[in-house]
């Protein structure tokens, strides 16, 4: 009589392992390619296909498109399952990169980088993948499973940034984009491993639409504080990922150091994301978010206060990596605990919209500030201020079950 539950437990364990592995692979591709875009600013602008400010605007638009479509894509994934969403995202990713590579121009940079890749990232990253992992795990497994998926998702950043820099150096930015487009297609078959529907929706959102769940969440000040705080994450990360290589070049630091710094961020992010996700089992997630933002903002303040060198840059990258994407399992975990998992993709996607508005401003204002002032100093100061403000916003959050949705 005991063989059946044991067999079921083994099957669930195997299923969870497959989902976590698939999620990590998909996010390695989606996030890894995304983190290489800062390496293409100088080469593309140097080819006179588009100005640096316009490329920064396209990458900022990418973040905005990703943010506005994420709740919709997350809701579609909740309803129909992730495989078709991931497949569509992979194809759009490859198409957007190939378009810029084949015919670099103002139009293709804006449409390819801005629109197509923005849509692609909605289908190959957090709301779809992390929700699938959360559903496949039990309550006791969820924090560890999401931490592993988010952390392992940084492996793409570690591998693809040096690959992109090498391709650009040897063959030019167009060949580099073609290589990345080929890697984007890896996510397509991996999405099949995420097949399946939620086992049981959470008690607060059972039987309700995604829109109804979002509207209820927006009346909860805890969800609103979490969402507003998430703005700082996008603002800081987009600026650093896109503009750090250019900032270093202005400081006469070799491009190879910029690529190494971005790769090092990805390496230490594996440790930091897994660590923060595991700590959620022992400490309030909102307090961990506050600590994370303090670490980031302090690291930025110290980095810009001292003369930049290769050594200080790599040290900065290491610390930033530890606090890079730890926000994702923490935010996902808070939402799951408050509202259950039935509409987790939509609820995380709506929260993520604020993150992407921050990403838009971080990417775009970085380019505008550099063009207007010839310096990034104003932006560095803004990153510090926004980060500390987010730490304060997260502290009052209380993670309790939300009121039932009226039906």
C-alpha positions in Angstrom: 0.0 0.0 0.0 2.9 2.3 0.5 4.3 1.8 -3.0 1.8 4.1 -4.7 2.5 7.3 -2.6 6.2 6.6 -2.9 5.9 6.3 -6.7 3.9 9.5 -6.8 6.5 11.3 -4.7 9.3 10.1 -7.0 7.3 11.2 -10.1 6.7 14.6 -8.5 10.4 14.9 -7.7 11.4 14.0 -11.3 8.9 16.4 -12.7 10.1 19.3 -10.5 13.7 18.5 -11.5 12.8 18.7 -15.1 10.9 22.0 -14.7 13.7 23.6 -12.7 16.3 22.5 -15.3 14.2 23.7 -18.2 13.4 27.0 -16.5 17.1 27.6 -15.8 18.0 26.9 -19.4 15.3 29.2 -20.8 16.3 32.0 -18.5 20.0 31.5 -19.2 19.2 32.2 -22.8 16.7 35.0 -22.3 18.7 36.8 -19.6 22.1 35.9 -20.9 21.5 37.5 -24.3 19.9 40.5 -22.7 23.0 41.2 -20.6 25.2 41.4 -23.7 23.5 44.4 -25.2 25.8 46.9 -23.5 28.6 45.5 -25.5 26.9 46.4 -28.8 26.4 50.2 -28.0 29.8 51.3 -29.2 30.2 49.1 -32.2 26.7 49.8 -33.6 27.0 53.6 -33.0 30.5 53.5 -34.5 29.1 52.0 -37.7 26.8 55.1 -38.0 23.8 52.8 -38.2 22.3 54.6 -35.3 23.5 57.0 -32.6 24.3 55.9 -29.1 21.4 57.8 -27.7 19.0 56.1 -30.1 20.3 52.7 -29.4 19.9 53.4 -25.7 16.3 54.5 -26.4 15.6 51.3 -28.3 16.9 49.2 -25.4 14.8 51.3 -23.0 11.8 50.7 -25.2 12.6 47.0 -25.1 12.3 47.1 -21.3 9.0 49.0 -21.5 7.5 46.6 -24.1 8.6 43.7 -21.9 7.0 45.3 -18.9 3.6 46.2 -20.5 3.2 42.8 -22.1 4.4 40.7 -19.2 1.0 40.7 -17.3 -0.7 39.7 -20.5 1.8 37.0 -21.4 1.9 35.8 -17.8 -1.9 35.5 -17.9 -1.8 33.5 -21.2 0.8 31.2 -19.6 -1.5 30.7 -16.6 -4.3 29.8 -18.9 -2.8 27.8 -21.7 0.5 26.6 -20.2 4.1 27.8 -20.9 5.3 25.8 -23.9 3.6 27.8 -26.7 4.5 31.1 -24.9 8.2 30.1 -24.6 8.3 28.9 -28.3 6.9 32.2 -29.5 9.3 34.1 -27.3 12.3 32.2 -28.7 11.3 32.8 -32.3 10.8 36.6 -31.7 14.1 36.8 -29.9 16.0 35.3 -32.8 14.1 37.4 -35.4 14.8 40.7 -33.5 18.5 40.0 -33.3 18.8 38.8 -36.8 17.0 41.8 -38.2 19.5 44.2 -36.7 22.4 42.0 -37.8 21.2 41.7 -41.4 20.3 45.3 -42.0 21.5 47.7 -39.2 19.6 50.9 -39.3 17.5 53.3 -37.2 14.3 51.3 -38.0 15.7 47.8 -37.4 17.4 48.9 -34.1 14.2 50.3 -32.8 11.9 47.6 -34.1 14.3 44.6 -33.6 15.9 45.5 -30.3 13.0 47.5 -29.0 9.8 45.7 -30.0 10.6 42.2 -31.1 13.2 41.5 -28.3 10.9 43.2 -25.7 8.1 40.8 -26.7 10.4 37.9 -26.7 11.7 38.5 -23.2 8.1 38.5 -21.9 7.8 34.9 -23.0 11.2 33.6 -22.0 11.8 35.0 -18.5 10.4 35.6 -15.1 6.6 35.6 -15.1 6.3 32.5 -17.3 9.3 30.5 -16.0 9.2 31.3 -12.3 5.4 30.7 -12.2 5.9 27.3 -13.9 8.5 26.4 -11.3 6.4 27.6 -8.4 3.5 25.5 -9.6 5.6 22.3 -9.9 6.9 22.7 -6.4 5.1 22.0 -3.1 4.9 24.8 -0.5 8.0 23.5 1.3 10.0 23.1 -2.0 9.0 26.4 -3.6 11.6 28.8 -2.1 14.4 26.4 -2.9 13.1 25.5 -6.4 12.6 29.1 -7.5 16.0 30.1 -6.0 17.8 27.3 -8.0 16.0 28.2 -11.2 16.7 32.0 -10.9 20.3 31.4 -9.8 21.1 28.8 -12.6 19.5 31.2 -15.0 22.5 33.4 -14.7 24.8 30.8 -16.2 23.9 32.2 -19.6 25.2 35.6 -18.6 28.5 34.0 -17.5 28.9 32.2 -20.8 27.3 34.4 -23.4 29.0 37.7 -22.5 32.5 36.5 -23.2 31.2 34.7 -26.3 29.6 37.9 -27.6 32.6 40.0 -26.9 34.9 37.5 -28.7 32.5 37.4 -31.7 32.4 41.2 -31.9 36.2 41.5 -31.6 36.9 38.9 -34.3 34.0 39.3 -36.7 32.1 42.5 -35.9 28.8 43.2 -34.2 26.7 41.7 -37.0 28.2 38.2 -36.7 27.9 38.6 -32.9 24.2 39.2 -33.2 23.7 36.2 -35.5 25.5 33.9 -33.0 23.2 35.2 -30.2 20.1 34.7 -32.5 21.1 31.0 -32.9 21.4 30.6 -29.1 17.9 32.2 -28.6 16.4 29.2 -30.4 17.6 26.8 -27.7 14.8 28.0 -25.5 12.2 26.7 -28.0 12.5 22.9 -27.2 13.2 23.6 -23.5 9.8 25.1 -23.2 8.2 21.7 -23.8 9.6 20.6 -20.4 7.4 23.2 -18.7 4.2 21.6 -20.0 1.4 21.1 -17.5 -1.2 23.1 -15.8 -1.3 24.3 -12.2 -2.2 21.5 -9.7 -4.3 23.7 -7.5 -4.9 27.4 -7.6 -4.3 29.5 -4.4 -7.2 30.1 -2.1 -7.5 33.8 -2.8 -7.6 33.6 -6.6 -9.4 30.3 -7.2 -12.1 30.7 -9.9 -11.2 34.3 -10.7 -9.8 35.9 -13.8 -6.3 37.3 -13.9 -7.7 40.9 -14.2 -9.9 40.4 -11.1 -6.9 39.1 -9.1 -4.7 42.0 -10.2 -7.4 44.5 -9.2 -7.8 43.0 -5.8 -4.0 43.0 -5.3 -3.8 46.7 -6.3 -6.1 47.5 -3.4 -3.6 45.9 -1.0 -0.9 48.3 0.2 1.5 45.5 0.7 1.4 44.6 -3.0 1.6 48.3 -4.0 4.7 48.8 -1.8 6.3 45.6 -3.3 5.5 46.9 -6.8 6.8 50.4 -6.2 10.0 49.0 -4.7 10.5 46.7 -7.7 10.9 49.9 -9.8 14.3 50.5 -8.2 15.5 47.0 -9.2 14.9 47.7 -12.9 16.3 51.2 -12.8 19.6 50.1 -11.3 20.1 46.9 -13.2 19.2 48.3 -16.7 21.6 51.2 -16.3 24.5 49.1 -15.0 24.0 46.3 -17.6 23.7 48.7 -20.6 25.9 51.6 -19.7 28.7 50.2 -17.5 30.9 49.2 -20.5 30.6 52.7 -22.0 31.3 54.3 -18.6 34.4 52.3 -18.3 35.5 53.3 -21.8 35.2 56.9 -20.8 37.5 56.1 -17.9 40.0 54.6 -20.4 39.4 51.1 -19.1 39.6 48.3 -21.8 36.4 46.9 -23.2 37.6 43.4 -22.1 37.2 44.6 -18.5 33.7 45.7 -19.1 32.8 42.3 -20.6 34.5 40.6 -17.6 32.6 42.7 -15.2 29.3 41.8 -16.7 30.2 38.1 -16.7 31.4 38.4 -13.1 28.0 39.9 -12.2 26.4 36.8 -13.6 28.7 34.5 -11.8 28.2 36.0 -8.4 24.5 36.4 -9.1 24.2 32.6 -9.0 25.5 32.6 -5.4 23.4 35.7 -4.4 20.1 34.7 -6.0 20.2 31.2 -4.5 21.3 32.5 -1.2 18.6 35.1 -0.9 16.0 32.6 -2.1 17.1 30.1 0.6 17.1 32.8 3.3 13.4 33.4 2.6 12.8 30.1 4.5 14.3 31.7 7.7 13.7 35.5 7.4 10.9 37.8 6.2 11.3 38.2 2.5 10.5 42.0 2.7 13.4 42.5 5.1 15.7 40.6 2.8 14.6 42.9 -0.1 15.5 45.9 2.0 19.0 44.5 2.8 19.5 43.7 -0.9 18.8 47.2 -2.0 21.1 48.6 0.7 23.9 46.4 -0.5 23.4 47.4 -4.1 23.2 51.2 -3.4 26.2 51.2 -1.1 28.3 49.3 -3.7 27.4 51.9 -6.3 28.2 54.8 -3.9 31.6 53.3 -3.1 32.4 52.5 -6.8 31.7 56.1 -8.1 33.5 57.7 -5.1 36.9 56.1 -5.9 38.9 56.4 -9.1 37.8 53.5 -11.3 40.4 50.8 -12.1 40.2 47.3 -13.4 40.5 46.0 -9.8 37.7 48.3 -8.4 35.5 47.5 -11.4 35.8 43.7 -10.8 35.2 44.2 -7.1 32.1 46.3 -7.8 30.8 43.6 -10.2 31.3 40.9 -7.6 29.3 42.7 -5.0 26.6 43.8 -7.4 26.3 40.2 -8.6 25.5 39.0 -5.1 22.5 41.4 -5.0 21.6 41.3 -8.7 18.5 39.1 -9.2 17.9 38.0 -5.6 14.8 40.3 -5.9 13.1 37.8 -8.2 12.6 34.7 -5.9 11.9 37.1 -3.0 9.2 39.0 -4.9 7.7 35.9 -6.4 7.7 34.2 -3.0 5.9 37.2 -1.4 3.2 37.2 -4.1 2.7 33.4 -3.9 2.3 33.6 -0.1 -0.2 36.4 -0.2 -2.3 35.3 -3.2 -1.5 31.6 -3.9 -0.3 30.3 -7.3 -3.5 30.2 -9.5 -2.8 33.6 -11.1 0.8 33.9 -10.1 2.0 34.7 -13.6 -0.4 37.6 -14.0 0.2 39.0 -10.5 4.0 38.8 -10.9 3.7 40.2 -14.4 1.8 43.2 -13.1 4.3 43.8 -10.4 7.1 43.4 -12.9 5.6 46.2 -15.0 7.0 48.7 -12.4 10.4 47.0 -12.7 10.4 47.5 -16.4 9.3 51.2 -16.2 12.4 51.6 -14.0 14.4 49.7 -16.6 13.2 51.9 -19.4 14.2 55.0 -17.5 17.6 53.6 -16.4 18.5 52.6 -20.0 17.1 55.7 -21.7 18.1 58.4 -19.2 21.6 56.9 -19.2 22.0 57.6 -22.9 20.3 61.1 -22.6 22.5 62.1 -19.6 25.7 61.1 -21.4 24.7 62.9 -24.6 23.7 66.1 -22.7 26.4 66.3 -20.1 29.2 64.0 -21.3 29.1 62.2 -18.0 27.1 59.6 -16.1 27.5 61.3 -12.7 23.8 62.4 -12.4 22.6 58.9 -13.1 24.9 57.3 -10.6 23.5 59.6 -7.9 20.0 58.7 -9.0 20.7 55.0 -8.7 21.9 55.5 -5.2 18.9 57.6 -4.1 16.3 55.3 -5.7 17.9 52.2 -4.2 17.9 53.5 -0.6 14.3 54.7 -1.1 13.3 51.2 -2.2 14.8 49.7 0.9 12.6 51.9 3.1 9.5 51.1 1.0 9.9 47.4 1.5 10.2 47.4 5.2 6.5 48.1 6.0 5.3 45.2 3.9 3.4 42.5 5.9 3.1 39.2 4.2 -0.4 37.9 5.1 -3.1 36.2 3.1 -5.1 38.6 1.1 -8.8 39.0 1.4 -10.8 36.6 -0.8 -11.6 37.9 -4.2 -15.3 38.7 -4.5 -17.1 36.5 -7.0 
